[in-house]
Amino acid sequence: MTSVWRWKPKSAGRRRAETGGGERGATIIEFALLSSVMFLMLFGILSYGEVLADYVQLRHRVGEMSRLVALGEDAADRQSIFGEESRKTIEGFIRDDPRCLTFNLTSLSATSMKLEIFYDYRENGECRVMPQVPFVPLPGSVGATNTFTVRN
């Protein structure tokens, strides 16, 4: 007598024990919850990196501008150097929008001057490179200041 092979469906309990007991759906849900937090952290780190990079660039530019302005021959020469270096600073940023940067050069005394540069990110974030991340508080502007002595 020949035996006929028949396919027998596995019972639900036996199938669940072999595949991990229904853990597949729980893993997908855990990944969805944790990946959103991880992406939020990643974009927060990148946004703070953008702010830090802007601050470092401003500190460098205010030092260079102070040095060049201090070497100017007279007030008119210093003002022209300040204007030229301000234009170069605007072109050096990723967002070369003149509305984002503010320059202030004030004379404190006959031999002392103060240079300030501020990068304003604006309320709607139009001066940001990274998108605004929810629940991540970022500064509205970054600035650098330098007080220096001019030669007569």
Buried (B, 14 or more C-beta within 10 A) or exposed (E): EEEEEEEEEEEEEEEEEEEEEEEEEEEEEEEEEEEEEEEBEEBBEEBBEBBEBBBEBBBEBBBBBBEBBBEBEEEEEBEEBBEEBBEEBBEEBEBEEEEBBBBEBEEEEEEEBBBBBBBBBEEEEEBBBBEEBEEBEBEEBBBBBBEBEBEE
